Every structure is written in structure tokens, then in C-alpha cells.
Amino acid sequence: MYPQIITYLLTFINYQDQVIRTLFTLLIGKSMFDKPVEKPVNKPYRKLQVDDLPIIETLQKFDYKLLLNEYQEKNGKPLKPVRRHSNSKTTVPSSIKCPKCGAPSDFLYANNGDKGQYQCKVCTCLFNQKNHYSKEAILKCPHCAKTLEKVKERKDFDVFKCKNNDCSYYQKKQNGLSSKEKKQFKKDPQAFKMRYIFRQFRIDYQPLSKRSPQKPKLDLSRLYVSPHTLGLILTYHVNYGLSARKTAALMKDVHGVSISHQSILNYENSVALMLKPYVDHYPYELSDQFCGDETYIRVKGRWHYLFFFFDAVKKIILSYPVSPNRDTQSAILAIDEVLLKMKEIPKNLTFIVDGNPIYLLAQHFFAQHDISFDVKQVIGLTNEDPVSTEYRPLKQIIERLNRTFKGNYRSTHGFGSDHGSVSFVTLFVAYFNFLRPHSALEGKVPVIHPELLQLPNMPARWTKLIGLAQDWIIEQTT
């Protein structure tokens, strides 16, 4: 009974659908019997582009009180405040002061009515609250020298734009549009980047700030296992990339030492905490070829990013921060860790990276702190531009480093905590820089330490490296 009713209802609904489509066809004049095809909208997004640095004019500071005294001495009379007309509708808010000399609102003209432009009567400074007239510098377009206007506020930076229609940058962009692009630009102007844009960062971070090393939490004399056993554990776990569980099984089956995988992870964290300051502050002898890249690691079930920066000639890992975000702030931190290891920042310093714009944004951040370097981007897998052709070999070197790390990391299947991921990466960097022979260096380690070379095997070298780091940290903290 029920199946017959359902069949009847479906037939009746189909009949009604055809009647409705027929009526729509008669009313609209277009066949409504063709079923609408739903196609996904493939709208390409506008990729982030980073322009050249702006012209930064330092605003010379004056004291309006001294200027008033000079005026009186020169003219024999005081400079009077601005006289406002009683019927004037424009006013100058009392909170506004001249950014150049600090003169109060009594000495400020409302230069263009109520549009927000002011001129100081004391020092003749012309400024606008909406434009970027900061207390220290003025930003101008490098193409037309017009003052940039602040248009947006983001989480970590402010966006400034050149709105001059006669700007050569804007004119070149307009002339470069095809007829099809011009029609699309009229419909959707946001899909095109037509004007010069600069991002001024507000990140609460001081580059080249010296971070004090932490005190060691591992005392070799108080371990439940011997130093040689610890060296064996680190050799299996780090050098050969065995998981903590396989390392524990190997210690039991081969060496007869019963130890849990959790104890191995605890040793890993303690040793990494003690080695990290030594690795980060070691006086490396560096070349002039540096490359950087980021790779993925799994932390607490989510993808995190490991930023490697590498001396391509000396084969030394210089920077290795782990971050949950692939953002500009992470790139800034990674580059800063490289700069900290330089005795002096060379004038022709260049970093070779991929096409990710976060490195260009990081370059702009450092430029705002008077730290200059060049960034060369190798884009894609084929050499489609001269820069990629010239610098791809360096980019391939950092890619090989990523593969080497992944070979050691793969057995971990990810990390259960943030400090666990940092500990593993730190031990890998210590092994790579101080203990691992490199074929490009004729079988030598990147950092040659005589006290390590004279030891007969790898467990002994691990133990000695820990002792060197422990002695160094104690020396730094006493």
C-alpha cells in the first residue's frame, strides 16, 4: 500500500514540475526544460605582491617654545596664535599638535576647511591626520614622491597606499592592461593591484635582541644511565632516525639495558634544552651564501612549519624556529637568528628563498630598523626568470637539507607537544653542525671541534658535546 502511494506522489510531483516549467517558458520566452548546470566559480585570487621600499624622510624635530623666542628676538614682537573668525565653521581640535615642533592647536591653521589638513604657524609644517605623518618619519611613494596615505589596519601592520593618479607606477599598471582586463577592472577593481602599497609593521619585536641562555637542567653525574648509554641513545635516536620505541627496544635487545621510550623522550628534551644555547651562540665561521626554506612537521595533530636558514658553503644550519603559522613574523624570527650569528652584517648580504612573499615583508621590517639585505626569490620548479636561473643551485641545497631532516623525522610520526618538536629539531641541528660528516666537505663535519674529533666513536662525541655545552652555559651564567 505505502510503496504505491509513494510512487503516485512522485509521479504527481514530476507532472507539477513540468507544468511549472511550461508556464515559465511561456512567460519568460526561454526554455526552462534544460536543467541548470551548477559549475564551481573558478575566480583566481590576487596574489600578495610586495613593492619596493618607500622614501623615508626623517622629520626634523623642533621645540616650538624656542622657535617662538627666536621669532620674538628677530622681529621684536611675539608670534600671536591663529586668529579664528567668529563665523568660521572650521575648528582645530585641542588634542592635535604639530608633529614637527609640538605647537598646540592655538597655532594651527585649518588649511582646507574641515577635510583634516593643518598647517603650523610656528614652523610652517603642513600635515594631515589621515595621512602618515608620524612623529618621526614621513613615508613617500618612490615613484612620484607623494606622501602615502594610510588605508587599512591589519593585525601586525598598517597598509599605506599612493593615491596619486599621475604616479608613474599607477600609469604603467593602467597602460599594461589588455582590453579584456580593462573591462574586468571596471567590474571588479579589487582583483587588480594598480597602486603602490607599503606595509608598516607594528610587531612588538626588537631585531638583534640578545636572548640570554637558559641554565642547564641536565647534570650528567645524576643520570640513572651512564654517559655512554646516553650517547648510545642519542646516536640511535638522532643520527639514525629511530623512534623512541625502537630505540628502547634496541637498547634492550642489543645492549641489555631496560629503558622506557618515555625516558628516552625525557632525555631528549633535557639534552636539547641544554644544547640549544650552545648551538645558537657558537662563534661560527660563515661564508656569504645563505639560503632559507620552510618545511612541514606534525605537532599535536596539526601541521606546523620549520624554517631552516643555511650556510650553503659551510653547510651549517643557522636558524630553525618551529611555528604554527607560515607568516611574516616567523620569517622575521628566522632571519634574525641568522643575523645574530654574524660578527658584522655585510653590505652585500643576500638571502636566497622561495617565492613566498613573507620573506620580502620580513626584508621591509628589518629595513624599518635600519638593517638592510637583499632577497632573491627562486620561483617554481623551472627557470622562467634570470633570478631563478642564477640562484636555483642554492635553493636546491636547502631542499636537500629538508630531505635529510625528513629522513630523520619520519620515524617520529609527529610530535605530541610543541617543546617535543623543538627538542627533536634542536638535537638534529646539533648533530648536523657538529657531528655529521658531509660529503661536500670531503667527509668532514661542518664545525670542526678538536675535542670532538679525537674521540673514537659517536656515543663518546655526543657525551663530549653535552659536556662542552654544559661548561659553556655555566661559564656564561656565572
C-alpha angles and dihedrals in degrees: 000000000000096000089053092052092048091050091050093049093049091050092049092048090051090051091051090049091055092048091051092048091049092052091048089050091053093046100042100031092228126106110259094184093085107094112236113252113222110213122182113248108247100198111165113225122229110256119229111263124193118210129204120282116278128242105272114204115190111226109231110227125226135177110239091208091060090046090052091051091049091050092051093048091049099043102027093235136073123260106250123219120257112288110226121208112241092228095045115122095198120088136177113231113240090231093066119094132178108269091212105049104005095242113167125244091270088075097045126099121214089232101190105021116257096342094101103253117132138183126204116231092203102053101008091237112164115209143158126211091217094053125069103270098146123182092257112025146018120222118216133182111261090217102051104008092234119144113264120239123223108238107163142021118214131182097269104013147026121238119226124190136192107233096182108126090201092056111128090226091056093043092050091050092050094048090049094060118104120226090259092050091049090057091047090047091057091052099039113015091168090070091069131063104219105154136058111265131191128187118211112199125226095186111148093229131112113212120226090021111157112237113208115235119249122243115258117261095192122080111188091207092060100050120122087224128052121262089249091055090050089051090051091050092051092046093054096038101042109020096043098029097236118162120248091254094050090046090052091049091048092050089052099042099040106025101025093234115140110214131148124237089240090058089053090053090048091052089048093054094046095048092046092051090054097042097047098076090046092050093045097047100037112128097245121190102230137195126215099257117089129169133181140194141158129234136186129259130173117241122175091342094307133098115256129181128241113202113207123190114184141187099233095201103040092036093228123148106226103174133024114161119164116217136175088220133060093215143129095265091058090050090050091053092048094051092044091057088056093049090051090062094056120094088209129003107243119230093233096046111154132182121203111212140151127269095279107128093215089085092056089049089050089051089055091048092055091044088059086059093049093256110129131192138142127250122208116193122208104202127200130340098289130059102252096152136037093251093056090047093052100042104031093100089062091048090052090053092059089045089057089051089054091052091049091052092046089054089060095037098049095079092058093065087211133308132279096215142024094245090050091059092046091049094052093046091048092053091047091053092047090051093045095049102038110020112025118090113225124213092214088058093052092261095310126128117252094242111040112208114178094211090058098044095057093059117101102226145016099257089056090049092051090051092048092048090053090049092050091050092047092051092047094051093047089051091050095048099045 
